[in-house]
């Protein structure tokens, strides 16, 4: 895969009864924050911005954390936008609305 900046959104839906689902979501957000990748937490999903390999590594770390911590089941919904000839940023898509 190329080394340009991409955008992705990740939405985590824990299917659990042992803890409040937000507890798992909070842990996932903490992993994203600790990664240092550019991100924005939203009410339904968190958007990530970075090189393809970086973004996918963070997504992998979130899912791996849930496995390691014993989350019974979850759905990870992803949207990834890739531009083959150059970078794509969140700001170019949203700055006119800011």
Jmol script that loads the backbone (N, CA, C; Angstrom):
load data "model"
ATOM      1  N   UNK A   1       0.861  -1.182   0.000  1.00  0.00           N
ATOM      2  CA  UNK A   1       0.000   0.000   0.000  1.00  0.00           C
ATOM      3  C   UNK A   1       0.898   1.233   0.000  1.00  0.00           C
ATOM      4  N   UNK A   2       0.403   2.314  -0.560  1.00  0.00           N
ATOM      5  CA  UNK A   2       1.183   3.552  -0.626  1.00  0.00           C
ATOM      6  C   UNK A   2       1.373   4.158   0.760  1.00  0.00           C
ATOM      7  N   UNK A   3       2.153   5.215   0.808  1.00  0.00           N
ATOM      8  CA  UNK A   3       2.499   5.842   2.077  1.00  0.00           C
ATOM      9  C   UNK A   3       1.803   7.188   2.267  1.00  0.00           C
ATOM     10  N   UNK A   4       0.730   7.451   1.523  1.00  0.00           N
ATOM     11  CA  UNK A   4       0.007   8.708   1.653  1.00  0.00           C
ATOM     12  C   UNK A   4      -0.891   8.693   2.887  1.00  0.00           C
ATOM     13  N   UNK A   5      -1.314   9.872   3.294  1.00  0.00           N
ATOM     14  CA  UNK A   5      -2.258  10.008   4.396  1.00  0.00           C
ATOM     15  C   UNK A   5      -3.636   9.520   3.953  1.00  0.00           C
ATOM     16  N   UNK A   6      -4.264   8.738   4.829  1.00  0.00           N
ATOM     17  CA  UNK A   6      -5.626   8.259   4.602  1.00  0.00           C
ATOM     18  C   UNK A   6      -6.502   8.680   5.780  1.00  0.00           C
ATOM     19  N   UNK A   7      -7.784   8.526   5.625  1.00  0.00           N
ATOM     20  CA  UNK A   7      -8.761   8.738   6.695  1.00  0.00           C
ATOM     21  C   UNK A   7      -9.456   7.416   6.981  1.00  0.00           C
ATOM     22  N   UNK A   8      -9.786   7.224   8.237  1.00  0.00           N
ATOM     23  CA  UNK A   8     -10.572   6.049   8.614  1.00  0.00           C
ATOM     24  C   UNK A   8     -11.453   6.426   9.793  1.00  0.00           C
ATOM     25  N   UNK A   9     -12.565   5.758   9.898  1.00  0.00           N
ATOM     26  CA  UNK A   9     -13.365   5.880  11.115  1.00  0.00           C
ATOM     27  C   UNK A   9     -13.510   4.489  11.695  1.00  0.00           C
ATOM     28  N   UNK A  10     -13.493   4.434  13.013  1.00  0.00           N
ATOM     29  CA  UNK A  10     -13.689   3.175  13.719  1.00  0.00           C
ATOM     30  C   UNK A  10     -14.820   3.372  14.719  1.00  0.00           C
ATOM     31  N   UNK A  11     -15.746   2.439  14.680  1.00  0.00           N
ATOM     32  CA  UNK A  11     -16.856   2.431  15.623  1.00  0.00           C
ATOM     33  C   UNK A  11     -16.842   1.069  16.294  1.00  0.00           C
ATOM     34  N   UNK A  12     -16.848   1.081  17.601  1.00  0.00           N
ATOM     35  CA  UNK A  12     -16.795  -0.151  18.382  1.00  0.00           C
ATOM     36  C   UNK A  12     -18.135  -0.372  19.064  1.00  0.00           C
ATOM     37  N   UNK A  13     -18.693  -1.552  18.875  1.00  0.00           N
ATOM     38  CA  UNK A  13     -19.955  -1.909  19.504  1.00  0.00           C
ATOM     39  C   UNK A  13     -19.753  -3.188  20.320  1.00  0.00           C
ATOM     40  N   UNK A  14     -19.423  -3.058  21.617  1.00  0.00           N
ATOM     41  CA  UNK A  14     -19.266  -4.239  22.462  1.00  0.00           C
ATOM     42  C   UNK A  14     -20.619  -4.913  22.693  1.00  0.00           C
ATOM     43  N   UNK A  15     -20.635  -6.224  22.560  1.00  0.00           N
ATOM     44  CA  UNK A  15     -21.840  -7.017  22.825  1.00  0.00           C
ATOM     45  C   UNK A  15     -21.550  -7.785  24.116  1.00  0.00           C
ATOM     46  N   UNK A  16     -21.791  -7.098  25.224  1.00  0.00           N
ATOM     47  CA  UNK A  16     -21.380  -7.625  26.530  1.00  0.00           C
ATOM     48  C   UNK A  16     -22.447  -7.353  27.578  1.00  0.00           C
ATOM     49  N   UNK A  17     -22.368  -8.119  28.655  1.00  0.00           N
ATOM     50  CA  UNK A  17     -23.227  -7.870  29.799  1.00  0.00           C
ATOM     51  C   UNK A  17     -22.429  -7.784  31.087  1.00  0.00           C
ATOM     52  N   UNK A  18     -21.124  -8.064  31.018  1.00  0.00           N
ATOM     53  CA  UNK A  18     -20.299  -8.062  32.218  1.00  0.00           C
ATOM     54  C   UNK A  18     -19.873  -6.659  32.657  1.00  0.00           C
ATOM     55  N   UNK A  19     -19.839  -5.720  31.717  1.00  0.00           N
ATOM     56  CA  UNK A  19     -19.452  -4.332  31.978  1.00  0.00           C
ATOM     57  C   UNK A  19     -20.316  -3.438  31.102  1.00  0.00           C
ATOM     58  N   UNK A  20     -20.344  -2.181  31.443  1.00  0.00           N
ATOM     59  CA  UNK A  20     -21.040  -1.241  30.571  1.00  0.00           C
ATOM     60  C   UNK A  20     -20.244  -1.140  29.270  1.00  0.00           C
ATOM     61  N   UNK A  21     -20.891  -1.175  28.113  1.00  0.00           N
ATOM     62  CA  UNK A  21     -20.171  -1.098  26.844  1.00  0.00           C
ATOM     63  C   UNK A  21     -19.257   0.119  26.726  1.00  0.00           C
ATOM     64  N   UNK A  22     -19.649   1.248  27.334  1.00  0.00           N
ATOM     65  CA  UNK A  22     -18.815   2.447  27.264  1.00  0.00           C
ATOM     66  C   UNK A  22     -17.442   2.219  27.898  1.00  0.00           C
ATOM     67  N   UNK A  23     -17.361   1.331  28.885  1.00  0.00           N
ATOM     68  CA  UNK A  23     -16.058   1.045  29.503  1.00  0.00           C
ATOM     69  C   UNK A  23     -15.085   0.494  28.467  1.00  0.00           C
ATOM     70  N   UNK A  24     -15.562  -0.413  27.622  1.00  0.00           N
ATOM     71  CA  UNK A  24     -14.712  -0.967  26.560  1.00  0.00           C
ATOM     72  C   UNK A  24     -14.379   0.097  25.524  1.00  0.00           C
ATOM     73  N   UNK A  25     -15.355   0.919  25.186  1.00  0.00           N
ATOM     74  CA  UNK A  25     -15.128   1.985  24.208  1.00  0.00           C
ATOM     75  C   UNK A  25     -14.087   2.974  24.750  1.00  0.00           C
ATOM     76  N   UNK A  26     -14.195   3.315  26.022  1.00  0.00           N
ATOM     77  CA  UNK A  26     -13.219   4.226  26.636  1.00  0.00           C
ATOM     78  C   UNK A  26     -11.798   3.658  26.546  1.00  0.00           C
ATOM     79  N   UNK A  27     -11.658   2.361  26.767  1.00  0.00           N
ATOM     80  CA  UNK A  27     -10.345   1.728  26.663  1.00  0.00           C
ATOM     81  C   UNK A  27      -9.821   1.793  25.224  1.00  0.00           C
ATOM     82  N   UNK A  28     -10.712   1.591  24.267  1.00  0.00           N
ATOM     83  CA  UNK A  28     -10.305   1.670  22.858  1.00  0.00           C
ATOM     84  C   UNK A  28      -9.845   3.087  22.517  1.00  0.00           C
ATOM     85  N   UNK A  29     -10.573   4.081  22.997  1.00  0.00           N
ATOM     86  CA  UNK A  29     -10.188   5.468  22.742  1.00  0.00           C
ATOM     87  C   UNK A  29      -8.841   5.773  23.385  1.00  0.00           C
ATOM     88  N   UNK A  30      -8.596   5.244  24.556  1.00  0.00           N
ATOM     89  CA  UNK A  30      -7.303   5.452  25.221  1.00  0.00           C
ATOM     90  C   UNK A  30      -6.161   4.898  24.374  1.00  0.00           C
ATOM     91  N   UNK A  31      -6.365   3.755  23.750  1.00  0.00           N
ATOM     92  CA  UNK A  31      -5.334   3.169  22.879  1.00  0.00           C
ATOM     93  C   UNK A  31      -5.076   4.087  21.688  1.00  0.00           C
ATOM     94  N   UNK A  32      -6.131   4.619  21.112  1.00  0.00           N
ATOM     95  CA  UNK A  32      -5.989   5.545  19.990  1.00  0.00           C
ATOM     96  C   UNK A  32      -5.237   6.788  20.439  1.00  0.00           C
ATOM     97  N   UNK A  33      -5.598   7.337  21.591  1.00  0.00           N
ATOM     98  CA  UNK A  33      -4.929   8.529  22.099  1.00  0.00           C
ATOM     99  C   UNK A  33      -3.446   8.270  22.354  1.00  0.00           C
ATOM    100  N   UNK A  34      -3.132   7.125  22.935  1.00  0.00           N
ATOM    101  CA  UNK A  34      -1.743   6.784  23.247  1.00  0.00           C
ATOM    102  C   UNK A  34      -0.906   6.537  21.998  1.00  0.00           C
ATOM    103  N   UNK A  35      -1.558   6.235  20.891  1.00  0.00           N
ATOM    104  CA  UNK A  35      -0.828   5.940  19.659  1.00  0.00           C
ATOM    105  C   UNK A  35      -0.159   7.185  19.077  1.00  0.00           C
ATOM    106  N   UNK A  36      -0.687   8.346  19.400  1.00  0.00           N
ATOM    107  CA  UNK A  36      -0.156   9.581  18.857  1.00  0.00           C
ATOM    108  C   UNK A  36      -0.669   9.914  17.465  1.00  0.00           C
ATOM    109  N   UNK A  37      -1.514   9.048  16.915  1.00  0.00           N
ATOM    110  CA  UNK A  37      -2.063   9.297  15.584  1.00  0.00           C
ATOM    111  C   UNK A  37      -3.085  10.428  15.670  1.00  0.00           C
ATOM    112  N   UNK A  38      -3.188  11.211  14.604  1.00  0.00           N
ATOM    113  CA  UNK A  38      -4.174  12.282  14.571  1.00  0.00           C
ATOM    114  C   UNK A  38      -5.563  11.654  14.593  1.00  0.00           C
ATOM    115  N   UNK A  39      -6.432  12.149  15.477  1.00  0.00           N
ATOM    116  CA  UNK A  39      -7.757  11.554  15.621  1.00  0.00           C
ATOM    117  C   UNK A  39      -8.751  12.573  16.155  1.00  0.00           C
ATOM    118  N   UNK A  40     -10.015  12.234  16.011  1.00  0.00           N
ATOM    119  CA  UNK A  40     -11.090  13.033  16.569  1.00  0.00           C
ATOM    120  C   UNK A  40     -12.172  12.091  17.073  1.00  0.00           C
ATOM    121  N   UNK A  41     -12.474  12.189  18.355  1.00  0.00           N
ATOM    122  CA  UNK A  41     -13.504  11.352  18.964  1.00  0.00           C
ATOM    123  C   UNK A  41     -14.863  11.984  18.706  1.00  0.00           C
ATOM    124  N   UNK A  42     -15.777  11.196  18.185  1.00  0.00           N
ATOM    125  CA  UNK A  42     -17.134  11.660  17.932  1.00  0.00           C
ATOM    126  C   UNK A  42     -18.120  10.831  18.737  1.00  0.00           C
ATOM    127  N   UNK A  43     -19.395  11.190  18.717  1.00  0.00           N
ATOM    128  CA  UNK A  43     -20.389  10.475  19.511  1.00  0.00           C
ATOM    129  C   UNK A  43     -20.682   9.066  19.006  1.00  0.00           C
ATOM    130  N   UNK A  44     -20.387   8.785  17.734  1.00  0.00           N
ATOM    131  CA  UNK A  44     -20.676   7.467  17.184  1.00  0.00           C
ATOM    132  C   UNK A  44     -19.442   6.732  16.687  1.00  0.00           C
ATOM    133  N   UNK A  45     -18.392   7.476  16.382  1.00  0.00           N
ATOM    134  CA  UNK A  45     -17.172   6.867  15.851  1.00  0.00           C
ATOM    135  C   UNK A  45     -16.003   7.810  16.106  1.00  0.00           C
ATOM    136  N   UNK A  46     -14.806   7.275  15.982  1.00  0.00           N
ATOM    137  CA  UNK A  46     -13.591   8.070  16.083  1.00  0.00           C
ATOM    138  C   UNK A  46     -12.915   8.048  14.728  1.00  0.00           C
ATOM    139  N   UNK A  47     -12.541   9.225  14.230  1.00  0.00           N
ATOM    140  CA  UNK A  47     -11.845   9.289  12.953  1.00  0.00           C
ATOM    141  C   UNK A  47     -10.341   9.318  13.197  1.00  0.00           C
ATOM    142  N   UNK A  48      -9.634   8.645  12.329  1.00  0.00           N
ATOM    143  CA  UNK A  48      -8.174   8.552  12.396  1.00  0.00           C
ATOM    144  C   UNK A  48      -7.607   9.112  11.108  1.00  0.00           C
ATOM    145  N   UNK A  49      -6.429   9.707  11.200  1.00  0.00           N
ATOM    146  CA  UNK A  49      -5.755  10.220  10.014  1.00  0.00           C
ATOM    147  C   UNK A  49      -4.269   9.920  10.140  1.00  0.00           C
ATOM    148  N   UNK A  50      -3.723   9.295   9.128  1.00  0.00           N
ATOM    149  CA  UNK A  50      -2.302   8.963   9.129  1.00  0.00           C
ATOM    150  C   UNK A  50      -1.975   8.084   7.942  1.00  0.00           C
ATOM    151  N   UNK A  51      -0.735   7.637   7.881  1.00  0.00           N
ATOM    152  CA  UNK A  51      -0.348   6.719   6.818  1.00  0.00           C
ATOM    153  C   UNK A  51      -1.105   5.405   6.987  1.00  0.00           C
ATOM    154  N   UNK A  52      -1.356   4.734   5.875  1.00  0.00           N
ATOM    155  CA  UNK A  52      -2.147   3.503   5.878  1.00  0.00           C
ATOM    156  C   UNK A  52      -1.662   2.525   6.949  1.00  0.00           C
ATOM    157  N   UNK A  53      -0.374   2.237   6.965  1.00  0.00           N
ATOM    158  CA  UNK A  53       0.160   1.258   7.920  1.00  0.00           C
ATOM    159  C   UNK A  53      -0.058   1.700   9.365  1.00  0.00           C
ATOM    160  N   UNK A  54       0.090   2.991   9.642  1.00  0.00           N
ATOM    161  CA  UNK A  54      -0.123   3.509  10.997  1.00  0.00           C
ATOM    162  C   UNK A  54      -1.577   3.343  11.433  1.00  0.00           C
ATOM    163  N   UNK A  55      -2.483   3.716  10.546  1.00  0.00           N
ATOM    164  CA  UNK A  55      -3.912   3.630  10.864  1.00  0.00           C
ATOM    165  C   UNK A  55      -4.308   2.178  11.116  1.00  0.00           C
ATOM    166  N   UNK A  56      -3.869   1.285  10.243  1.00  0.00           N
ATOM    167  CA  UNK A  56      -4.231  -0.119  10.402  1.00  0.00           C
ATOM    168  C   UNK A  56      -3.607  -0.721  11.665  1.00  0.00           C
ATOM    169  N   UNK A  57      -2.425  -0.271  12.030  1.00  0.00           N
ATOM    170  CA  UNK A  57      -1.789  -0.752  13.260  1.00  0.00           C
ATOM    171  C   UNK A  57      -2.608  -0.358  14.491  1.00  0.00           C
ATOM    172  N   UNK A  58      -3.121   0.869  14.512  1.00  0.00           N
ATOM    173  CA  UNK A  58      -3.948   1.317  15.637  1.00  0.00           C
ATOM    174  C   UNK A  58      -5.234   0.505  15.699  1.00  0.00           C
ATOM    175  N   UNK A  59      -5.865   0.280  14.572  1.00  0.00           N
ATOM    176  CA  UNK A  59      -7.084  -0.534  14.538  1.00  0.00           C
ATOM    177  C   UNK A  59      -6.793  -1.941  15.061  1.00  0.00           C
ATOM    178  N   UNK A  60      -5.675  -2.503  14.639  1.00  0.00           N
ATOM    179  CA  UNK A  60      -5.276  -3.829  15.125  1.00  0.00           C
ATOM    180  C   UNK A  60      -5.064  -3.808  16.644  1.00  0.00           C
ATOM    181  N   UNK A  61      -4.410  -2.779  17.149  1.00  0.00           N
ATOM    182  CA  UNK A  61      -4.156  -2.690  18.594  1.00  0.00           C
ATOM    183  C   UNK A  61      -5.451  -2.618  19.394  1.00  0.00           C
ATOM    184  N   UNK A  62      -6.434  -1.900  18.881  1.00  0.00           N
ATOM    185  CA  UNK A  62      -7.727  -1.819  19.569  1.00  0.00           C
ATOM    186  C   UNK A  62      -8.352  -3.210  19.667  1.00  0.00           C
ATOM    187  N   UNK A  63      -8.425  -3.921  18.558  1.00  0.00           N
ATOM    188  CA  UNK A  63      -9.024  -5.254  18.570  1.00  0.00           C
ATOM    189  C   UNK A  63      -8.211  -6.233  19.410  1.00  0.00           C
ATOM    190  N   UNK A  64      -6.908  -6.154  19.330  1.00  0.00           N
ATOM    191  CA  UNK A  64      -6.054  -7.045  20.118  1.00  0.00           C
ATOM    192  C   UNK A  64      -6.219  -6.784  21.616  1.00  0.00           C
ATOM    193  N   UNK A  65      -6.369  -5.520  21.994  1.00  0.00           N
ATOM    194  CA  UNK A  65      -6.594  -5.167  23.396  1.00  0.00           C
ATOM    195  C   UNK A  65      -7.871  -5.820  23.916  1.00  0.00           C
ATOM    196  N   UNK A  66      -8.930  -5.754  23.122  1.00  0.00           N
ATOM    197  CA  UNK A  66     -10.191  -6.351  23.546  1.00  0.00           C
ATOM    198  C   UNK A  66     -10.056  -7.857  23.741  1.00  0.00           C
ATOM    199  N   UNK A  67      -9.318  -8.508  22.862  1.00  0.00           N
ATOM    200  CA  UNK A  67      -9.082  -9.942  23.018  1.00  0.00           C
ATOM    201  C   UNK A  67      -8.324 -10.205  24.311  1.00  0.00           C
ATOM    202  N   UNK A  68      -7.232  -9.485  24.500  1.00  0.00           N
ATOM    203  CA  UNK A  68      -6.365  -9.704  25.667  1.00  0.00           C
ATOM    204  C   UNK A  68      -7.066  -9.412  26.993  1.00  0.00           C
ATOM    205  N   UNK A  69      -7.975  -8.442  26.997  1.00  0.00           N
ATOM    206  CA  UNK A  69      -8.681  -8.070  28.229  1.00  0.00           C
ATOM    207  C   UNK A  69      -9.957  -8.872  28.457  1.00  0.00           C
ATOM    208  N   UNK A  70     -10.291  -9.768  27.524  1.00  0.00           N
ATOM    209  CA  UNK A  70     -11.417 -10.666  27.745  1.00  0.00           C
ATOM    210  C   UNK A  70     -12.780 -10.151  27.330  1.00  0.00           C
ATOM    211  N   UNK A  71     -12.831  -9.181  26.452  1.00  0.00           N
ATOM    212  CA  UNK A  71     -14.136  -8.758  25.940  1.00  0.00           C
ATOM    213  C   UNK A  71     -14.738  -9.954  25.196  1.00  0.00           C
ATOM    214  N   UNK A  72     -15.951 -10.304  25.527  1.00  0.00           N
ATOM    215  CA  UNK A  72     -16.569 -11.516  25.000  1.00  0.00           C
ATOM    216  C   UNK A  72     -16.878 -11.417  23.512  1.00  0.00           C
ATOM    217  N   UNK A  73     -17.419 -10.282  23.094  1.00  0.00           N
ATOM    218  CA  UNK A  73     -17.817 -10.139  21.694  1.00  0.00           C
ATOM    219  C   UNK A  73     -17.994  -8.663  21.370  1.00  0.00           C
ATOM    220  N   UNK A  74     -17.674  -8.285  20.134  1.00  0.00           N
ATOM    221  CA  UNK A  74     -17.852  -6.910  19.695  1.00  0.00           C
ATOM    222  C   UNK A  74     -17.893  -6.846  18.179  1.00  0.00           C
ATOM    223  N   UNK A  75     -18.414  -5.743  17.706  1.00  0.00           N
ATOM    224  CA  UNK A  75     -18.415  -5.432  16.277  1.00  0.00           C
ATOM    225  C   UNK A  75     -17.524  -4.211  16.096  1.00  0.00           C
ATOM    226  N   UNK A  76     -16.587  -4.293  15.171  1.00  0.00           N
ATOM    227  CA  UNK A  76     -15.769  -3.144  14.801  1.00  0.00           C
ATOM    228  C   UNK A  76     -16.195  -2.732  13.398  1.00  0.00           C
ATOM    229  N   UNK A  77     -16.779  -1.553  13.295  1.00  0.00           N
ATOM    230  CA  UNK A  77     -17.179  -1.027  11.984  1.00  0.00           C
ATOM    231  C   UNK A  77     -16.125  -0.030  11.530  1.00  0.00           C
ATOM    232  N   UNK A  78     -15.678  -0.200  10.290  1.00  0.00           N
ATOM    233  CA  UNK A  78     -14.624   0.659   9.748  1.00  0.00           C
ATOM    234  C   UNK A  78     -15.079   1.298   8.443  1.00  0.00           C
ATOM    235  N   UNK A  79     -14.636   2.505   8.240  1.00  0.00           N
ATOM    236  CA  UNK A  79     -14.725   3.169   6.941  1.00  0.00           C
ATOM    237  C   UNK A  79     -13.328   3.696   6.668  1.00  0.00           C
ATOM    238  N   UNK A  80     -12.819   3.436   5.486  1.00  0.00           N
ATOM    239  CA  UNK A  80     -11.477   3.868   5.135  1.00  0.00           C
ATOM    240  C   UNK A  80     -11.538   4.570   3.785  1.00  0.00           C
ATOM    241  N   UNK A  81     -10.994   5.776   3.730  1.00  0.00           N
ATOM    242  CA  UNK A  81     -10.917   6.502   2.462  1.00  0.00           C
ATOM    243  C   UNK A  81      -9.453   6.610   2.063  1.00  0.00           C
ATOM    244  N   UNK A  82      -9.170   6.152   0.852  1.00  0.00           N
ATOM    245  CA  UNK A  82      -7.804   6.129   0.319  1.00  0.00           C
ATOM    246  C   UNK A  82      -7.812   6.840  -1.027  1.00  0.00           C
ATOM    247  N   UNK A  83      -6.863   7.699  -1.230  1.00  0.00           N
ATOM    248  CA  UNK A  83      -6.674   8.356  -2.529  1.00  0.00           C
ATOM    249  C   UNK A  83      -5.367   7.806  -3.103  1.00  0.00           C
ATOM    250  N   UNK A  84      -5.433   7.197  -4.263  1.00  0.00           N
ATOM    251  CA  UNK A  84      -4.263   6.485  -4.802  1.00  0.00           C
ATOM    252  C   UNK A  84      -3.142   7.404  -5.258  1.00  0.00           C
ATOM    253  N   UNK A  85      -3.443   8.648  -5.573  1.00  0.00           N
ATOM    254  CA  UNK A  85      -2.405   9.531  -6.115  1.00  0.00           C
ATOM    255  C   UNK A  85      -1.932  10.607  -5.142  1.00  0.00           C
ATOM    256  N   UNK A  86      -2.314  10.502  -3.883  1.00  0.00           N
ATOM    257  CA  UNK A  86      -1.867  11.504  -2.920  1.00  0.00           C
ATOM    258  C   UNK A  86      -2.648  11.413  -1.630  1.00  0.00           C
ATOM    259  N   UNK A  87      -2.317  12.290  -0.697  1.00  0.00           N
ATOM    260  CA  UNK A  87      -2.961  12.247   0.613  1.00  0.00           C
ATOM    261  C   UNK A  87      -4.393  12.769   0.581  1.00  0.00           C
ATOM    262  N   UNK A  88      -5.169  12.335   1.548  1.00  0.00           N
ATOM    263  CA  UNK A  88      -6.503  12.884   1.768  1.00  0.00           C
ATOM    264  C   UNK A  88      -6.622  13.179   3.261  1.00  0.00           C
ATOM    265  N   UNK A  89      -7.073  14.368   3.585  1.00  0.00           N
ATOM    266  CA  UNK A  89      -7.143  14.770   4.991  1.00  0.00           C
ATOM    267  C   UNK A  89      -8.578  15.068   5.390  1.00  0.00           C
ATOM    268  N   UNK A  90      -8.817  14.983   6.679  1.00  0.00           N
ATOM    269  CA  UNK A  90     -10.137  15.319   7.215  1.00  0.00           C
ATOM    270  C   UNK A  90     -10.461  16.777   6.945  1.00  0.00           C
ATOM    271  N   UNK A  91      -9.462  17.643   7.137  1.00  0.00           N
ATOM    272  CA  UNK A  91      -9.722  19.080   7.020  1.00  0.00           C
ATOM    273  C   UNK A  91     -10.161  19.473   5.617  1.00  0.00           C
ATOM    274  N   UNK A  92      -9.620  18.832   4.591  1.00  0.00           N
ATOM    275  CA  UNK A  92     -10.037  19.208   3.240  1.00  0.00           C
ATOM    276  C   UNK A  92     -11.503  18.861   2.990  1.00  0.00           C
ATOM    277  N   UNK A  93     -12.026  17.905   3.755  1.00  0.00           N
ATOM    278  CA  UNK A  93     -13.419  17.511   3.574  1.00  0.00           C
ATOM    279  C   UNK A  93     -14.358  18.308   4.486  1.00  0.00           C
ATOM    280  N   UNK A  94     -13.836  18.843   5.588  1.00  0.00           N
ATOM    281  CA  UNK A  94     -14.731  19.458   6.577  1.00  0.00           C
ATOM    282  C   UNK A  94     -14.482  20.927   6.869  1.00  0.00           C
ATOM    283  N   UNK A  95     -13.358  21.484   6.409  1.00  0.00           N
ATOM    284  CA  UNK A  95     -13.007  22.856   6.821  1.00  0.00           C
ATOM    285  C   UNK A  95     -14.065  23.882   6.418  1.00  0.00           C
ATOM    286  N   UNK A  96     -14.777  23.668   5.342  1.00  0.00           N
ATOM    287  CA  UNK A  96     -15.798  24.644   4.929  1.00  0.00           C
ATOM    288  C   UNK A  96     -16.975  24.685   5.915  1.00  0.00           C
ATOM    289  N   UNK A  97     -17.080  23.694   6.771  1.00  0.00           N
ATOM    290  CA  UNK A  97     -18.169  23.661   7.755  1.00  0.00           C
ATOM    291  C   UNK A  97     -17.734  24.125   9.133  1.00  0.00           C
ATOM    292  N   UNK A  98     -16.474  24.426   9.300  1.00  0.00           N
ATOM    293  CA  UNK A  98     -15.952  24.841  10.614  1.00  0.00           C
ATOM    294  C   UNK A  98     -16.208  26.297  10.885  1.00  0.00           C
TER     295      UNK A  98
END
end "model"
wireframe off; spacefill off
backbone 0.3
color backbone group
